[in-house]
């Protein structure tokens, strides 16, 4: 009986999403599970085994041809398959059909708008915007989704662009700051330098403040209070996103 010969450098895979990278004049591909590549890049999926169908670098996934070791070393400086897979997964181009690409971009557009709406408010009213308003604004500024960047990264880009188009800013955190009376002057001066927005202030006799701050300055506020009071002061988060009370949304 005649035997069917299968070359040893061929691996057959099905229901696969291919990520491709061209380097040093050669094409390299990895075989992933569908829908897992974007989840990995968005840091939702963290288990590499759930992303890769096999920790193998291919010259052509569709034909089952694995890459040659000498080509891997020439292009990546190593023959470590897992390390190369990680590089391709991070920077390679996900091969999808036009319909799949359109669907993915639409979903990411919506994710970005949702993230912006969740993190931002109208600074004049301190009320949040609806996702629909953010989506329309993104279209007005002709924002183009970048498939190789996460939704969170792009949300920050969108916020910067929308500031020239509409009143929008990151929702502020509300903090409660306490400090011994002896350190009042130093703490107040430092918080002023950090451009904290003062909501309430009392001295009984120790200092008690309620502040609104940009989320990005929280750590600096916390470290400053502890440093100026030699650990005797404290910073407590009252709310991570301070908005006006009530159900009214800007539409």
ROSE-4610 file (N, C-alpha, C; in Angstrom, 1 decimal, always signed):
// ROSE-4610
residu = [X/X/X/X/X/X/X/X/X/X/X/X/X/X/X/X/X/X/X/X/X/X/X/X/X/X/X/X/X/X/X/X/X/X/X/X/X/X/X/X/X/X/X/X/X/X/X/X/X/X/X/X/X/X/X/X/X/X/X/X/X/X/X/X/X/X/X/X/X/X/X/X/X/X/X/X/X/X/X/X/X/X/X/X/X/X/X/X/X/X/X/X/X/X/X/X/X/X/X/X/X/X/X/X/X/X/X/X/X/X/X/X/X/X/X/X/X/X/X/X/X/X/X/X/X/X/X/X/X/X/X/X/X/X/X/X/X/X/X/X/X/X/X/X/X/X/X/X/X/X/X/X/X/X/X/X/X/X/X/X/X/X/X/X/X/X/X/X/X/X/X/X/X/X/X/X/X/X/X/X/X/X/X/X/X/X/X/X/X/X/X/X/X/X/X/X/X/X/X/X/X/X/X/X/X/X/X/X/X/X/X/X/X/X/X/X/X/X/X/X/X/X/X/X/X/X/X/X/X/X/X/X/X/X/X/X/X/X/X/X/X/X/X/X/X/X/X/X/X/X/X/X/X/X/X/X/X/X/X/X/X/X/X/X/X/X/X/X/X/X/X/X/X/X/X/X/X/X/X/X/X/X/X/X/X/X/X/X/X/X/X/X/X/X/X/X/X/X/X/X/X/X/X/X/X/X/X/X/X/X/X/X/X/X/X/X/X/X/X/X/X/X/X/X/X/X/X/X/X/X/X/X/X/X/X/X/X/X/X/X/X/X/X/X/X/X/X/X/X/X/X/X/X/X/X/X/X/X/X/X/X/X/X/X/X/X/X/X/X/X/X/X/X/X/X/X/X/X/X/X/X/X/X/X/X/X/X/X/X/X/X/X/X/X/X/X/X/X/X/X/X/X/X/X/X/X/X/X/X/X/X/X/X/X/X/X/X/X/X/X/X/X/X/X/X/X/X/X/X/X/X/X/X/X/X/X/X/X/X/X/X/X/X/X/X/X/X/X/X/X/X/X/X/X/X/X/X/X/X/X/X/X/X/X/X/X/X/X/X/X/X/X/X/X/X/X/X/X/X/X/X/X/X/X/X/X/X/X/X/X/X/X/X/X/X/X/X/X/X/X/X/X/X/X/X/X/X/X/X/X/X/X/X/X/X/X/X/X/X/X/X/X/X/X/X/X/X/X/X/X/X/X/X/X/X/X/X/X/X/X/X/X/X/X/X/X/X/X/X/X/X/X/X/X/X/X/X/X/X/X/X/X/X/X/X/X/X/X/X/X/X/X/X/X/X/X/X/X/X/X/X/X/X/X/X/X/X/X/X/X/X/X/X/X/X/X/X/X/X/X/X/X/X/X/X/X/X/X/X/X/X/X/X/X/X/X/X/X/X/X/X/X/X/X/X/X/X/X/X/X/X/X/X/X/X/X/X/X/X/X/X/X/X/X/X/X/X/X/X/X/X/X/X/X/X/X/X/X/X/X/X/X/X/X/X/X/X/X/X/X/X/X/X/X/X/X/X/X/X/X/X/X/X/X/X/X/X/X/X/X/X/X/X/X/X/X/X/X/X/X/X/X/X/X/X/X/X/X/X/X/X/X/X/X/X/X/X/X/X/X/X/X/X/X/X/X/X/X/X/X/X/X/X/X/X/X/X/X/X/X/X/X/X/X/X/X/X/X/X/X/X/X/X]
num = [1/1/1/2/2/2/3/3/3/4/4/4/5/5/5/6/6/6/7/7/7/8/8/8/9/9/9/10/10/10/11/11/11/12/12/12/13/13/13/14/14/14/15/15/15/16/16/16/17/17/17/18/18/18/19/19/19/20/20/20/21/21/21/22/22/22/23/23/23/24/24/24/25/25/25/26/26/26/27/27/27/28/28/28/29/29/29/30/30/30/31/31/31/32/32/32/33/33/33/34/34/34/35/35/35/36/36/36/37/37/37/38/38/38/39/39/39/40/40/40/41/41/41/42/42/42/43/43/43/44/44/44/45/45/45/46/46/46/47/47/47/48/48/48/49/49/49/50/50/50/51/51/51/52/52/52/53/53/53/54/54/54/55/55/55/56/56/56/57/57/57/58/58/58/59/59/59/60/60/60/61/61/61/62/62/62/63/63/63/64/64/64/65/65/65/66/66/66/67/67/67/68/68/68/69/69/69/70/70/70/71/71/71/72/72/72/73/73/73/74/74/74/75/75/75/76/76/76/77/77/77/78/78/78/79/79/79/80/80/80/81/81/81/82/82/82/83/83/83/84/84/84/85/85/85/86/86/86/87/87/87/88/88/88/89/89/89/90/90/90/91/91/91/92/92/92/93/93/93/94/94/94/95/95/95/96/96/96/97/97/97/98/98/98/99/99/99/100/100/100/101/101/101/102/102/102/103/103/103/104/104/104/105/105/105/106/106/106/107/107/107/108/108/108/109/109/109/110/110/110/111/111/111/112/112/112/113/113/113/114/114/114/115/115/115/116/116/116/117/117/117/118/118/118/119/119/119/120/120/120/121/121/121/122/122/122/123/123/123/124/124/124/125/125/125/126/126/126/127/127/127/128/128/128/129/129/129/130/130/130/131/131/131/132/132/132/133/133/133/134/134/134/135/135/135/136/136/136/137/137/137/138/138/138/139/139/139/140/140/140/141/141/141/142/142/142/143/143/143/144/144/144/145/145/145/146/146/146/147/147/147/148/148/148/149/149/149/150/150/150/151/151/151/152/152/152/153/153/153/154/154/154/155/155/155/156/156/156/157/157/157/158/158/158/159/159/159/160/160/160/161/161/161/162/162/162/163/163/163/164/164/164/165/165/165/166/166/166/167/167/167/168/168/168/169/169/169/170/170/170/171/171/171/172/172/172/173/173/173/174/174/174/175/175/175/176/176/176/177/177/177/178/178/178/179/179/179/180/180/180/181/181/181/182/182/182/183/183/183/184/184/184/185/185/185/186/186/186/187/187/187/188/188/188/189/189/189/190/190/190/191/191/191/192/192/192/193/193/193/194/194/194/195/195/195/196/196/196/197/197/197/198/198/198/199/199/199/200/200/200/201/201/201/202/202/202/203/203/203/204/204/204/205/205/205/206/206/206/207/207/207/208/208/208/209/209/209/210/210/210/211/211/211/212/212/212/213/213/213/214/214/214/215/215/215/216/216/216/217/217/217/218/218/218/219/219/219/220/220/220/221/221/221/222/222/222/223/223/223/224/224/224/225/225/225/226/226/226/227/227/227/228/228/228/229/229/229/230/230/230/231/231/231/232/232/232/233/233/233/234/234/234/235/235/235/236/236/236/237/237/237/238/238/238/239/239/239/240/240/240/241/241/241/242/242/242/243/243/243/244/244/244/245/245/245/246/246/246/247/247/247/248/248/248/249/249/249/250/250/250/251/251/251]
x = [+0.8/+0.0/+0.9/+0.5/+1.3/+1.0/+2.1/+1.9/+1.9/+1.1/+1.1/+2.2/+3.0/+4.2/+3.8/+4.0/+3.7/+5.1/+5.5/+6.8/+6.8/+8.0/+8.1/+8.0/+8.2/+8.0/+6.6/+5.7/+4.3/+3.4/+2.6/+1.6/+0.3/-0.8/-2.1/-2.9/-3.5/-4.3/-5.6/-6.7/-8.0/-8.6/-9.6/-10.3/-9.3/-8.4/-7.2/-7.2/-6.7/-6.5/-5.0/-4.5/-3.1/-2.6/-1.5/-0.8/+0.5/+0.8/+1.9/+2.9/+4.2/+5.2/+6.3/+6.6/+7.7/+9.0/+10.1/+11.3/+12.5/+13.5/+14.8/+14.4/+13.4/+13.1/+12.3/+11.9/+11.1/+9.8/+8.8/+7.5/+7.4/+6.9/+6.8/+5.3/+4.7/+3.3/+3.2/+2.2/+1.8/+0.3/-0.1/-1.5/-2.2/-3.2/-3.9/-5.4/-6.0/-7.5/-8.2/-9.3/-10.0/-10.5/-10.5/-11.0/-10.0/-9.0/-8.1/-6.9/-6.6/-5.5/-5.8/-7.0/-7.4/-7.5/-8.0/-8.1/-6.8/-5.8/-4.4/-3.8/-4.0/-3.5/-4.2/-5.4/-6.1/-5.9/-5.0/-4.7/-5.9/-6.9/-8.0/-7.6/-7.0/-6.5/-5.1/-4.7/-3.3/-2.6/-3.3/-2.8/-2.4/-1.1/-0.6/-1.2/-1.3/-1.8/-3.3/-4.0/-5.4/-5.4/-4.2/-4.1/-3.5/-2.4/-1.7/-2.3/-2.5/-2.9/-1.7/-0.6/+0.7/+1.8/+2.8/+3.9/+4.9/+4.5/+5.4/+5.3/+6.5/+6.6/+6.5/+5.7/+5.5/+6.0/+6.4/+6.6/+5.3/+4.4/+3.1/+2.1/+1.3/+0.3/-0.6/-1.2/-2.1/-1.6/-0.3/+0.3/+1.0/+0.9/+1.5/+3.0/+3.7/+5.1/+5.7/+6.5/+7.2/+8.4/+8.8/+9.9/+11.2/+12.2/+13.5/+14.3/+15.0/+15.8/+16.7/+17.4/+18.4/+17.7/+16.5/+15.7/+15.3/+14.9/+14.5/+15.6/+16.8/+18.0/+18.4/+18.3/+18.7/+17.7/+16.5/+15.5/+15.3/+15.3/+15.0/+16.2/+17.3/+18.5/+18.3/+17.3/+17.1/+16.3/+16.4/+15.5/+14.5/+14.3/+13.3/+11.9/+11.2/+9.9/+8.9/+8.9/+7.9/+8.2/+9.5/+9.9/+9.5/+9.7/+9.4/+7.9/+7.2/+5.7/+5.2/+5.8/+5.3/+5.6/+6.7/+7.0/+6.1/+5.8/+4.8/+3.4/+3.0/+1.7/+1.6/+2.6/+2.6/+2.6/+3.4/+3.6/+3.2/+2.8/+2.4/+1.1/+0.7/-0.6/-1.5/-2.7/-3.7/-4.4/-4.4/-5.0/-6.4/-7.3/-8.7/-9.4/-10.6/-11.4/-11.9/-12.2/-12.7/-13.9/-14.8/-16.0/-15.6/-14.7/-14.3/-13.6/-12.7/-12.0/-13.0/-14.0/-15.0/-15.7/-16.1/-16.8/-16.0/-14.7/-13.8/-13.6/-13.4/-13.2/-14.4/-15.6/-16.9/-17.0/-16.6/-16.7/-15.7/-14.5/-13.5/-13.8/-14.4/-14.9/-15.9/-16.8/-17.8/-17.1/-16.1/-15.4/-14.7/-14.1/-13.4/-14.3/-15.5/-16.5/-17.0/-17.2/-17.7/-16.7/-15.4/-14.4/-14.3/-14.4/-14.3/-15.5/-16.7/-17.9/-17.9/-17.2/-17.1/-16.1/-15.1/-14.0/-14.2/-15.1/-15.1/-16.5/-16.4/-17.6/-17.5/-18.6/-18.5/-18.0/-16.9/-16.3/-17.1/-18.0/-18.9/-20.0/-20.5/-21.7/-21.3/-20.2/-19.7/-20.7/-21.4/-22.3/-21.7/-21.9/-21.4/-22.0/-21.3/-21.9/-22.4/-23.3/-23.7/-22.7/-22.7/-21.8/-22.2/-23.5/-23.9/-23.3/-23.3/-22.7/-21.2/-20.5/-19.1/-18.9/-19.7/-19.5/-19.7/-20.7/-21.0/-19.8/-19.3/-18.1/-16.9/-16.7/-15.5/-15.7/-16.9/-17.1/-16.9/-17.3/-17.1/-15.7/-14.8/-13.4/-12.7/-13.5/-12.9/-11.9/-12.2/-11.3/-11.2/-10.0/-9.8/-9.2/-10.0/-9.5/-8.2/-7.3/-6.1/-6.1/-6.1/-6.4/-5.2/-4.0/-2.8/-2.7/-3.6/-3.6/-4.8/-4.6/-5.8/-6.8/-8.0/-9.1/-8.8/-8.1/-7.7/-6.7/-5.7/-4.7/-5.4/-6.3/-7.0/-8.0/-8.6/-9.5/-8.8/-7.5/-6.7/-6.5/-6.2/-6.0/-7.3/-8.4/-9.7/-10.0/-9.8/-10.0/-9.3/-8.0/-7.2/-7.7/-8.2/-8.7/-10.1/-10.9/-12.2/-12.2/-11.1/-11.0/-11.0/-10.6/-10.7/-12.1/-12.9/-14.2/-15.4/-15.2/-16.3/-15.7/-16.5/-16.1/-16.0/-14.9/-14.7/-13.4/-13.5/-12.3/-12.5/-11.4/-11.4/-12.2/-13.1/-13.8/-12.8/-13.0/-12.0/-12.3/-11.3/-11.4/-11.7/-12.6/-12.8/-12.0/-11.2/-10.3/-10.6/-10.4/-10.4/-9.0/-8.4/-7.1/-7.1/-6.4/-6.2/-4.7/-4.4/-3.1/-3.0/-2.0/-1.9/-1.9/-2.4/-2.4/-1.1/+0.0/+1.3/+1.8/+1.2/+1.7/+0.7/-0.2/-1.3/-0.7/+0.2/+0.8/+1.5/+2.4/+3.2/+2.2/+1.3/+0.3/-0.5/-1.0/-1.8/-1.0/+0.2/+1.1/+1.4/+1.6/+2.0/+0.7/-0.4/-1.6/-2.0/-1.7/-1.9/-1.0/+0.2/+1.1/+0.6/-0.1/-0.6/-1.9/-2.4/-3.6/-4.9/-4.9/-6.1/-7.2/-8.4/-9.6/-10.2/-10.3/-10.7/-12.3/-12.8/-14.3/-14.7/-14.0/-14.3/-12.9/-13.0/-11.8/-12.2/-11.6/-11.9/-10.7/-10.6/-9.5/-10.1/-10.0/-10.7/-9.9/-8.7/-7.8/-7.0/-7.0/-6.3/-6.9/-6.1/-6.6/-7.4/-8.6/-9.4/-9.8/-9.5/-9.8/-10.6/-11.5/-12.1/-11.7/-11.0/-10.5/-11.0/-10.9/-11.1/-9.8/-9.4/-8.1/-8.2/-7.3/-7.2/-6.7/-7.2/-6.8/-5.3/-4.7/-3.2/-2.4/-2.9/-2.1/-2.4/-3.2/-3.6/-2.3/-1.5/-0.3/+0.6/+0.8/+1.6/+1.0/-0.3/-1.0/-0.8/-1.0/-0.8/+0.6/+1.6/+3.0/+3.4/+2.8/+3.2/+2.6/+1.4/+0.8/+1.6/+1.9/+2.7/+4.1/+4.7/+6.0/+6.0/+5.1/+5.0/+4.6/+3.9/+3.5/+4.3/+5.3/+6.2/+5.3/+4.3/+3.5/+2.3/+2.1/+1.0/-0.3/-0.2/-1.4/-1.9/-3.0/-3.6/-4.4/-4.6/-5.4/-6.4/-7.6/-8.7/-9.5/-9.7/-10.5/-12.0/-12.7/-14.1/-14.9/-14.5/-15.1/-14.0/-14.0/-13.0/-13.5/-14.8/-15.3/-16.4/-16.1/-17.0/-17.8/-19.2/-20.1/-21.3/-22.0/-23.2/-24.2/-24.9/-25.9/-27.1/-27.9/-29.0/-28.8/-29.9/-29.9/-29.7/-29.7/-29.6/-28.2/-28.3/-27.1/-27.2/-26.0/-26.0/-26.2/-27.1/-27.4/-27.4]
y = [-1.2/+0.0/+1.2/+2.2/+3.4/+4.3/+4.9/+5.8/+7.3/+8.1/+9.5/+10.2/+10.9/+11.6/+13.0/+13.4/+14.8/+15.3/+16.4/+17.0/+17.3/+17.1/+17.4/+18.8/+19.8/+21.2/+21.7/+20.8/+21.3/+20.9/+21.9/+21.7/+22.3/+21.5/+21.9/+22.4/+23.6/+24.2/+24.7/+24.7/+25.2/+26.2/+27.0/+28.0/+29.0/+29.5/+30.2/+31.7/+32.5/+33.9/+34.1/+34.7/+34.8/+36.2/+36.3/+37.5/+37.4/+38.4/+38.4/+39.5/+39.2/+40.3/+40.0/+41.1/+40.9/+41.6/+40.8/+41.3/+40.6/+41.4/+40.9/+40.2/+40.7/+40.2/+38.9/+38.5/+37.2/+37.5/+36.6/+36.6/+35.6/+36.1/+35.3/+35.4/+34.3/+34.3/+33.4/+33.8/+32.9/+32.6/+31.5/+31.0/+31.3/+32.1/+32.4/+32.0/+32.0/+31.7/+33.0/+32.9/+34.0/+34.8/+36.1/+37.1/+37.3/+36.5/+36.6/+37.6/+37.9/+38.8/+40.2/+40.7/+42.0/+42.0/+40.9/+40.8/+40.9/+40.2/+40.3/+41.7/+42.3/+43.7/+44.7/+44.5/+45.3/+45.0/+43.9/+43.5/+42.9/+42.4/+41.7/+40.3/+39.6/+38.3/+38.3/+37.6/+37.6/+36.3/+35.2/+33.9/+33.6/+33.5/+33.4/+32.1/+31.0/+29.8/+29.9/+30.9/+31.1/+31.9/+32.4/+33.3/+32.5/+31.8/+31.0/+29.6/+29.2/+27.8/+26.9/+27.4/+26.7/+27.7/+27.6/+28.5/+28.3/+28.3/+28.0/+29.2/+29.5/+30.6/+29.9/+30.4/+29.8/+30.8/+30.2/+30.9/+31.2/+30.2/+30.3/+29.4/+30.0/+29.2/+28.4/+29.0/+28.3/+27.0/+27.0/+25.8/+24.9/+25.4/+24.6/+24.6/+25.6/+25.6/+26.4/+25.8/+26.4/+27.2/+28.2/+29.1/+28.3/+28.6/+28.0/+28.7/+27.9/+28.5/+29.6/+29.4/+30.4/+31.7/+31.6/+32.8/+33.6/+32.8/+33.4/+34.1/+33.5/+34.2/+35.4/+35.3/+36.5/+37.7/+37.4/+38.4/+38.9/+38.0/+38.4/+38.3/+37.7/+37.6/+36.4/+35.6/+34.5/+33.4/+32.2/+31.1/+30.7/+31.5/+31.3/+31.5/+30.5/+30.6/+31.4/+31.2/+32.0/+33.5/+33.8/+35.2/+35.9/+35.2/+35.7/+35.8/+34.8/+34.9/+36.1/+36.5/+37.6/+38.9/+39.0/+40.1/+40.3/+39.2/+39.2/+39.5/+39.0/+39.2/+40.7/+41.3/+42.8/+43.7/+43.4/+44.4/+43.9/+42.6/+42.1/+42.6/+42.3/+42.7/+41.5/+41.7/+40.7/+40.6/+39.4/+39.1/+38.8/+39.6/+39.4/+39.8/+39.3/+39.6/+41.1/+41.7/+43.0/+43.2/+42.2/+42.3/+42.2/+41.3/+41.2/+42.4/+43.0/+44.2/+45.3/+45.5/+46.6/+46.4/+45.1/+44.8/+45.1/+44.8/+45.0/+46.5/+47.3/+48.7/+49.4/+48.9/+49.5/+49.2/+48.0/+47.6/+48.4/+48.6/+49.4/+50.9/+51.4/+52.8/+53.0/+52.0/+52.1/+52.0/+51.1/+50.9/+52.2/+52.8/+54.1/+55.2/+55.3/+56.3/+56.0/+54.7/+54.3/+54.7/+54.5/+54.8/+56.3/+57.1/+58.5/+59.0/+58.5/+58.9/+58.6/+57.4/+57.0/+57.9/+58.4/+59.1/+60.6/+61.1/+62.6/+63.2/+64.5/+65.3/+66.7/+67.4/+68.8/+69.6/+70.2/+70.9/+72.1/+72.6/+73.8/+73.3/+72.1/+71.6/+70.5/+69.8/+68.6/+67.5/+67.5/+66.4/+65.5/+64.2/+63.3/+63.5/+63.1/+63.0/+61.6/+61.4/+60.1/+59.5/+58.2/+57.6/+58.1/+58.3/+58.7/+60.1/+61.0/+62.3/+62.2/+61.4/+61.2/+60.6/+59.6/+59.0/+60.0/+60.9/+61.9/+62.9/+63.2/+64.2/+63.5/+62.3/+61.6/+61.6/+61.4/+61.5/+62.9/+63.9/+65.3/+65.6/+65.1/+65.4/+64.4/+63.5/+62.5/+61.6/+61.1/+60.2/+58.9/+58.4/+57.1/+56.1/+55.0/+54.0/+53.3/+53.1/+52.4/+51.0/+50.0/+48.6/+48.1/+48.7/+48.2/+48.9/+49.8/+50.4/+50.0/+50.0/+49.6/+50.7/+50.3/+51.3/+52.4/+51.9/+52.9/+53.9/+53.5/+54.4/+55.4/+54.9/+55.8/+56.7/+56.3/+57.2/+58.4/+58.3/+59.5/+60.4/+59.8/+60.6/+61.3/+60.6/+61.2/+62.4/+62.3/+63.3/+64.6/+64.4/+65.6/+66.2/+65.4/+66.0/+66.7/+66.1/+66.7/+68.0/+68.2/+69.5/+70.7/+70.5/+71.6/+71.7/+70.8/+70.7/+71.0/+70.7/+70.8/+70.9/+71.4/+71.5/+70.1/+69.5/+68.2/+68.1/+67.4/+67.2/+65.9/+65.4/+64.2/+64.5/+63.6/+63.8/+63.7/+64.6/+64.8/+63.8/+63.4/+62.6/+63.5/+63.1/+63.9/+63.2/+64.0/+63.5/+64.3/+63.6/+64.2/+64.2/+65.3/+65.4/+65.9/+65.2/+65.7/+65.9/+66.9/+67.2/+67.9/+67.7/+68.3/+69.9/+70.6/+72.1/+72.7/+72.1/+72.7/+72.6/+71.7/+71.6/+72.2/+73.0/+73.6/+74.4/+75.3/+76.2/+75.4/+74.5/+73.7/+72.9/+72.3/+71.4/+72.3/+73.4/+74.3/+74.8/+75.2/+75.7/+74.7/+73.5/+72.4/+72.0/+71.9/+71.6/+72.7/+73.9/+75.0/+74.9/+74.5/+74.2/+73.1/+72.2/+71.0/+71.3/+72.6/+73.1/+72.3/+71.9/+71.2/+72.2/+71.7/+72.6/+72.4/+73.4/+73.3/+73.4/+72.4/+72.3/+72.7/+72.2/+72.5/+72.6/+73.5/+73.6/+73.9/+73.2/+73.5/+73.3/+73.9/+73.9/+73.6/+72.4/+72.1/+71.2/+71.5/+72.5/+72.0/+70.7/+70.1/+70.5/+70.4/+70.8/+69.6/+70.0/+69.0/+69.7/+69.1/+69.6/+68.6/+69.1/+68.3/+68.9/+68.1/+68.6/+67.8/+68.5/+67.9/+67.9/+66.8/+66.7/+65.9/+66.2/+65.3/+64.0/+62.9/+61.5/+61.3/+62.0/+61.8/+62.4/+63.3/+63.9/+63.3/+62.3/+61.7/+61.2/+60.5/+59.9/+61.1/+62.1/+63.2/+64.0/+64.1/+64.7/+63.8/+62.5/+61.6/+61.7/+61.6/+61.6/+63.0/+64.0/+65.4/+65.6/+65.1/+65.3/+64.4/+63.2/+62.4/+62.9/+63.5/+64.1/+65.3/+66.2/+67.5/+67.3/+66.2/+66.0/+64.9/+64.4/+63.3/+62.1/+61.8/+60.6/+60.8/+62.0/+62.3/+62.6/+63.1/+63.4/+62.2/+62.4/+61.3/+61.8/+61.0/+61.3/+60.2/+60.5/+59.4/+59.7/+58.7/+58.9/+58.8/+59.9/+60.0/+59.4/+59.8/+59.2/+59.3/+58.3/+58.3/+59.1/+59.4/+60.2/+61.1/+62.4/+63.4/+64.0/+63.8/+64.4/+64.9/+65.8/+66.4/+65.3/+65.4/+64.4/+64.5/+63.4/+63.4/+62.6/+62.3/+61.5/+62.2/+63.5/+64.3/+64.0/+63.8/+63.6/+64.6/+65.0/+65.9/+65.1/+65.5/+64.7/+65.6]
z = [+0.0/+0.0/+0.0/-0.8/-0.9/+0.3/+0.8/+2.0/+1.6/+2.3/+2.0/+2.7/+2.0/+2.6/+3.0/+4.3/+4.7/+5.2/+4.5/+4.9/+6.4/+7.0/+8.5/+8.9/+7.9/+8.3/+8.0/+7.9/+7.6/+8.7/+9.1/+10.2/+9.7/+9.8/+9.3/+10.4/+10.2/+11.2/+10.6/+11.4/+10.9/+11.8/+11.3/+12.0/+12.7/+11.9/+12.4/+12.0/+12.9/+12.6/+12.4/+11.3/+11.0/+11.3/+12.0/+12.2/+11.5/+10.6/+9.7/+9.9/+9.8/+9.8/+8.8/+8.1/+7.1/+7.7/+7.7/+8.3/+7.6/+7.4/+6.7/+5.4/+4.7/+3.4/+3.4/+4.6/+4.7/+5.4/+5.1/+5.7/+6.9/+8.0/+9.2/+9.6/+10.0/+10.4/+11.7/+12.5/+13.6/+13.5/+14.1/+14.0/+15.4/+15.4/+16.6/+16.5/+17.7/+17.7/+17.3/+16.6/+16.2/+17.4/+17.2/+18.2/+19.4/+19.5/+20.7/+20.5/+19.2/+19.0/+19.5/+19.2/+19.7/+21.2/+21.8/+23.2/+23.9/+23.3/+23.8/+23.7/+22.6/+22.4/+23.3/+23.7/+24.6/+26.0/+26.2/+27.6/+28.3/+27.6/+28.2/+28.4/+27.4/+27.5/+27.8/+28.9/+29.3/+29.2/+28.9/+28.8/+27.3/+27.1/+25.7/+25.1/+25.9/+25.4/+24.9/+25.3/+24.9/+23.6/+23.2/+22.0/+20.8/+21.1/+20.1/+19.9/+18.7/+18.4/+18.7/+18.3/+18.6/+18.7/+19.6/+19.7/+18.7/+17.4/+16.3/+15.3/+14.7/+13.7/+12.4/+11.5/+10.2/+9.1/+8.0/+6.8/+6.0/+6.2/+5.6/+6.3/+7.1/+7.9/+7.1/+6.0/+5.2/+4.6/+4.2/+3.7/+4.7/+6.0/+7.0/+7.1/+6.4/+6.3/+7.4/+8.3/+9.4/+8.9/+9.6/+9.2/+9.5/+8.7/+8.9/+10.1/+10.8/+12.0/+11.5/+10.4/+10.0/+9.6/+9.1/+8.8/+10.0/+11.0/+12.3/+13.0/+13.0/+13.6/+12.8/+11.5/+10.7/+10.9/+11.1/+11.2/+12.6/+13.6/+15.0/+16.0/+15.5/+16.3/+17.4/+17.2/+18.1/+17.4/+17.9/+17.4/+18.4/+19.5/+20.5/+19.9/+19.7/+19.0/+19.8/+21.1/+22.0/+21.9/+22.0/+22.0/+20.7/+19.6/+18.3/+18.1/+18.6/+18.5/+19.2/+20.4/+21.1/+20.3/+19.6/+18.8/+17.6/+17.0/+15.9/+16.4/+17.5/+18.1/+18.4/+18.9/+19.2/+18.1/+17.0/+16.0/+14.6/+14.5/+13.2/+12.7/+11.5/+10.9/+10.9/+11.5/+11.6/+10.3/+9.7/+8.4/+8.6/+8.1/+8.2/+6.9/+6.7/+5.5/+5.6/+4.5/+4.5/+5.4/+5.4/+6.2/+7.7/+8.0/+9.4/+9.9/+9.0/+9.4/+9.7/+8.8/+9.0/+10.3/+10.6/+11.8/+13.0/+13.0/+14.1/+14.3/+13.2/+13.4/+13.9/+13.5/+14.1/+15.6/+16.0/+17.4/+18.2/+17.6/+18.3/+18.4/+17.4/+17.4/+18.5/+18.7/+19.8/+21.1/+21.2/+22.5/+22.9/+21.9/+22.2/+22.7/+22.0/+22.4/+23.8/+24.1/+25.4/+26.5/+26.2/+27.2/+27.4/+26.4/+26.5/+27.3/+27.0/+27.7/+29.1/+29.5/+30.8/+31.6/+31.0/+31.7/+31.7/+30.8/+30.6/+31.0/+31.2/+31.4/+30.7/+30.6/+30.2/+31.3/+31.2/+32.4/+32.8/+32.0/+32.4/+33.3/+33.0/+33.8/+34.7/+34.5/+35.2/+35.0/+33.9/+33.5/+32.4/+32.4/+31.4/+30.1/+29.0/+27.7/+27.5/+26.6/+26.2/+25.2/+25.0/+24.0/+22.6/+22.3/+21.0/+20.7/+21.7/+21.4/+21.1/+21.8/+21.6/+20.2/+19.8/+18.5/+17.4/+17.5/+16.5/+16.5/+17.6/+17.7/+17.0/+17.3/+16.7/+15.1/+14.6/+13.2/+12.7/+13.4/+13.0/+12.9/+13.7/+13.6/+12.7/+12.1/+11.2/+11.8/+13.1/+13.7/+13.1/+12.8/+12.1/+13.1/+13.3/+14.3/+13.8/+14.7/+14.5/+15.1/+14.2/+14.7/+15.6/+15.4/+16.2/+17.5/+17.9/+19.2/+20.0/+21.3/+22.2/+22.2/+22.6/+22.8/+23.8/+24.9/+25.9/+25.4/+24.7/+24.1/+23.2/+22.3/+21.4/+22.0/+23.2/+23.9/+24.3/+24.8/+25.2/+24.0/+22.8/+21.6/+21.3/+21.4/+21.0/+21.9/+23.2/+24.2/+23.8/+23.4/+23.0/+21.8/+20.8/+19.6/+19.8/+20.6/+20.9/+21.6/+22.4/+23.1/+22.2/+20.9/+20.0/+19.3/+19.6/+19.0/+19.9/+21.2/+22.1/+23.6/+24.5/+25.9/+26.5/+26.7/+27.3/+28.1/+29.2/+30.0/+30.8/+31.3/+32.1/+33.4/+33.8/+35.1/+36.2/+37.2/+38.2/+39.4/+40.1/+41.3/+42.5/+43.4/+44.6/+45.8/+46.5/+47.5/+48.8/+49.9/+51.3/+51.8/+52.1/+52.6/+54.1/+54.9/+56.3/+56.6/+57.5/+57.8/+59.2/+60.0/+61.3/+61.1/+62.0/+61.9/+61.6/+62.2/+62.0/+60.6/+59.8/+58.4/+57.4/+57.9/+57.0/+55.9/+56.2/+55.2/+54.1/+54.5/+53.5/+52.6/+53.2/+52.4/+51.4/+51.9/+51.1/+49.9/+50.2/+49.1/+48.0/+48.5/+47.6/+46.7/+47.3/+46.6/+45.6/+45.9/+45.0/+43.8/+44.0/+42.9/+41.9/+42.5/+41.7/+41.1/+41.3/+40.6/+41.1/+42.3/+42.9/+43.0/+42.8/+42.9/+44.3/+45.1/+46.5/+46.6/+47.2/+47.4/+48.8/+49.8/+51.2/+51.9/+53.0/+53.8/+55.3/+56.2/+57.6/+58.5/+59.7/+60.6/+62.0/+62.5/+63.8/+64.7/+65.2/+64.6/+63.4/+63.2/+62.1/+60.7/+59.7/+58.3/+57.7/+57.2/+56.4/+55.1/+54.0/+52.7/+51.9/+51.0/+50.0/+48.7/+47.8/+46.6/+45.4/+44.2/+42.9/+42.2/+41.7/+41.0/+39.8/+38.8/+37.6/+38.0/+37.5/+37.9/+37.8/+36.8/+36.6/+37.7/+38.5/+39.6/+40.9/+41.0/+42.3/+43.1/+42.4/+43.1/+43.6/+42.8/+43.3/+44.5/+44.5/+45.6/+46.9/+46.7/+47.8/+48.4/+47.5/+47.9/+48.6/+48.0/+48.5/+50.0/+50.2/+51.5/+52.5/+52.2/+53.1/+53.4/+52.3/+52.5/+53.3/+53.1/+53.8/+55.2/+55.5/+56.9/+57.6/+56.9/+57.4/+57.8/+57.0/+57.2/+58.1/+58.7/+59.6/+58.9/+57.6/+56.8/+56.1/+55.4/+54.7/+53.5/+52.5/+51.3/+51.1/+51.1/+50.9/+49.6/+48.8/+47.6/+48.0/+47.7/+48.0/+46.8/+45.6/+44.4/+43.3/+42.4/+41.3/+40.1/+40.1/+39.0/+39.5/+39.7/+40.2/+39.1/+39.2/+38.2/+39.0/+38.3/+38.9/+39.2/+40.3/+40.7/+39.8/+39.6/+38.7/+37.5/+36.8/+35.6/+34.3/+34.4/+33.1/+32.4/+31.2/+30.3/+29.2/+28.7/+27.6/+26.3/+25.5/+24.3/+23.1]
